């Protein structure tokens, strides 16, 4: 092993750690969003037969929370993509080491994925739709 290869291995290790950290943050954000949304849905259920106004307020909080968390998750995804690009750029400068140094993530090259179905993308918007449908139902049955 030469000194340049050691530097790139260390660089790859740091990139892996940063990507792992972003993944942990994403997991925490999704978990806390789901917990909060569950509490809000439970609160909305307690007002279902009483009056529609508190339900609209709770739904608004739920929608704002989901959109806010979505934005944070989107930024985290961009950070992970940026880290991957930094690593790829470093490898492009040293193509002879591409076979020697493992990738920083376990993606399969050329694999077609449904990016819209990723939890960080889908769950917040599914929650927003759920809140909207809940409010529409409450207002429809309010009379």
C-alpha positions, -999 to +999 in steps of 0.1 A: +000+000+000+013+034-008+007+067+010-019+079-016-039+048-012-038+052+026-051+087+022-080+077+000-089+048+023-090+072+052-111+096+031-135+068+022-138+059+059-147+095+068-172+097+040-188+064+052-191+078+087-207+110+075-232+090+054-239+068+083-245+098+105-269+113+080-288+079+079-291+079+117-304+114+116-329+104+089-341+075+110-345+097+141-365+123+121-388+097+107-393+081+141-401+113+158-424+124+131-443+092+133-446+094+171-458+130+169-482+123+141-496+093+161-502+116+191-519+142+169-541+116+152-551+103+187-559+139+197-579+143+165-599+111+173-609+125+207-625+155+190-641+136+162-676+137+176-673+168+197-666+195+172-647+200+139-627+231+148-601+215+171-597+188+146-588+213+119-562+229+142-547+195+150-547+185+114-530+218+105-503+210+130-499+175+116-496+189+080-470+215+091-450+189+110-450+165+080-440+191+055-413+204+079-398+170+085-400+162+047-379+193+041-353+182+067-353+147+052-348+161+017-319+182+029-304+151+045-308+131+013-290+159-006-262+158+019-258+121+014-257+126-024-231+153-020-209+130+001-212+103-026-202+128-052-172+139-032-161+103-029-166+096-066-146+127-076-117+115-054-118+081-071-119+097-105-086+114-097-071+079-089-089+054-112-061+028-105-075+025-070-111+019-079-108-018-076-088-016-044-111+006-023-146-005-016-176+018-023-189+040+005-225+026+002-238-008-009-258+003-039-260-020-069-249-001-100-276+001-127-304-011-103-337+006-112-355+019-081-387+036-073-373+067-057-407+082-050-414+051-028-385+057-004-399+062+031-383+096+036-402+108+005-435+089+007-444+088+044-446+126+050-469+131+020-490+101+029-496+117+063-505+150+047-530+133+025-544+114+055-549+147+074-566+163+045-590+134+041-597+134+078-606+171+077-628+166+047-646+137+063-651+156+096-665+186+077-687+164+056-702+147+086-704+178+108-739+186+097 
